[in-house]
Amino acid sequence: MDRKVVEVVAEMQHGVIALGIMNAEQAMTLPSDVDVKISHPDDEPGKTDRFLDRYEFQEMHAYPASLKD
């Protein structure tokens, strides 16, 4: 499993809330009812404004179905 470090944020009604910096596997195991965006893995977490939704990130990394929801 990819141990790339990413930033995870949640989109809320009044803006974006940082959930934290974690590895890619941890980001993909967050509950599916939380609408998260994950920083692009080629960028530095906490310093980028380039984010992918959960599904774009999954496709980019071809995660196993068990982590896809």
N, C-alpha and C positions, 0 to 999 in steps of 0.2 A: 504494500500500500504506500502511496505517495506521502511523504512526511513534509511536503512543502508547507510553509507557514503562510496563512492568509488572515485577512481581517474580515470579520462577519458583522454586518449591520442589519437592523430590522427597520423596515419602512413602516412608519406610524402615520396617523392622520395629520400630525403637526410637524412632521419631519423625520429625520433618520436618527436612530439611536444605535450607538456602538455597542455590540454585544461582547466583543473581545477579539483577541488574536489567538488563533489556535491552528493546529495542523489541519490539512485538507480532510483527513478521515473524520476528525471530530466535527468539522463543519457539516459534513454530509450526514452525520447521525443526529443532527438537531431535529426536533419534532417537525413533522411536515406541516403542522397547522401554524407555524411561525413563518411569516413571509420574510425570508432573509435574502440578502445580497452578499456575495462573496467576492473579495477583491481578486483581480486578475492575478494568477499565480506568478506571472513574469514581473509583476511590480512589487515594490516594497510595501508590506502591510503597514497601515497607519499613516502612510504618506501618499497614497494614490487616490484618485477619484474615479478610477476605472473599475467598475463592479459588474459581475455577472449574476443572473438569477440562478437559483439552484439547478435548474434543468440545463442551462447553458454550461454551467460548471461540470455537471455530470457528463454531458456529452464530450466536453473537452478532455476529460480524464478517463472516459469509458469505465466508470465505476460499476462494480457488480450490481445486479438488480436488487439485491438485498439492501444496498445502501441508497438505492434510488427512490425509496419510499415504501 
